[in-house]
Amino acid sequence: MIAASKAGAPDNPAWYHNLLANPETKIETPADGVVEVQVSELTGAERDSAWERFKAMSPGFGEYEAKTDRVIPVLALHRR
């Protein structure tokens, strides 16, 4: 999962819009190298649960949330 936090800016990062427009993409991971993924945006309780995990792992995400009025999107990356 990835969060489009943009450090609490009032708008979503450009890459967020790019991924939604082109959800079949590739990522690079340290363990697996290049991996083909399908991107989907989480909504509702699923998004909220994922967002809470982000904040638990890194308190900075809570600071980003406090700086903005927008709901910070969370995107899931599924292997293709």
N, C-alpha and C positions, 0 to 999 in steps of 0.2 A: 504494500500500500504506500501511497504517497499523498502528502497534504499540500494543497495549493495555498500555503499560508502567506507567501510574499511578505514575510516579516510583519504582518499586520497592516499592510497597505490597504487603502479603501477599495482597490480593484483586484481582480484575479490576475495571476501572472499570465503572460502570453502563451507559455508552454501548455497551460491548462486548456486554453481554447484550441491550440494545435492538436492536442491529444484527443479531445472530443471530436474534432473534425476528421481526424485520422487515427481511429482507435486500434488499428492493426499496426503494430510497430515493433521495434527491437530495443532491448535494453542490454546493458553490459553489467555483469555481476562479477565480483572477485572469484567466487567459487565455480561458476558455470560458464563464464565468458559471455558471448552474445546469445541472447535468448529471445525468441519471438513471443510477443505477448498481445493479448486483447485487453484494452483499457475499458473500464466501466466506472461510472460515477456512483458512489454509494449514496443512498438517501435514507431518510427517516431514522429509525432506531439503529439500523445497521451502520449508518454514517456516524451517528452519535456515539455508539460503542467504540468504533474505530478511533474517533477523535479523542475519546477519553484515554485510550491506550497511548496515543501520541503524547498527550499531556503527562501521563504517568511516566513515560520513558524519558521525556525531556521537558522540564518545567518552562522552557522558553516558548513552547507552543501555547501555553496558557497566557503568557505575556503578549503574544501576537494576537490572541483572541480578544484580550482586553483593549487592544489598540484600535479595533475595527468594529464597525456595525454589521459587516457582512458575515454570513455563515461561511466558514472556511471549508471549501470542498475537500473531500477525501476520495481518491481514485484507487480502484483495485486493479492490479495487474495479474491477469490470468495467462498462464502458459498456453501457447497454441500448439 
